[in-house]
Amino acid sequence: MRPVWVVSEGIHNATWLSVKDVRIQIHVVYKSSNKEADSGLIDVDTVVPGESTVPFSRELHLSPPKQPWEWHAEAWEAKIVSDL
């Protein structure tokens, strides 16, 4: 079983377009080699207006290695909101 982690962060939208349904990929990597040890997806079902930051908190199952590690996050996909 992979332990549950609570990921709390903010989504910063630097564009003028509003987006929604943002999917974020989390990578757990070894510090020594930057090789991936585990990864997972987080779905944030909210609207992020253009030029703003929206906070979120989600649970994610990840198994970090016993060696020193760190994590990286990247936007995986999002939908453009046509009208707000």
NORHUBEL-V751196 format. One record per backbone hydrogen bond with DSSP energy under -0.5 kcal/mol. CO is the residue of the C=O (numbers start at 1). NH is the residue of the N-H. Records with the same first field share a line. If there is no record, write none. Layout:
# NORHUBEL-V751196
CO: NH  NH
This chain:
# NORHUBEL-V751196
3: 62
5: 7  60
6: 8
7: 58
9: 56
10: 12
11: 13  54
12: 14
13: 51  52
15: 51
18: 81
19: 48
20: 79
22: 44
23: 76  77
24: 26  42
25: 74
26: 40
27: 29  72
28: 37  38
29: 70
30: 34
35: 30
38: 28
40: 26
42: 24  44
43: 45
44: 22  46
46: 21
47: 49
48: 19
49: 52
52: 13
54: 11
56: 9
58: 7
60: 5  62
62: 64
68: 31
70: 29
72: 27
74: 25
77: 23
79: 20
80: 82
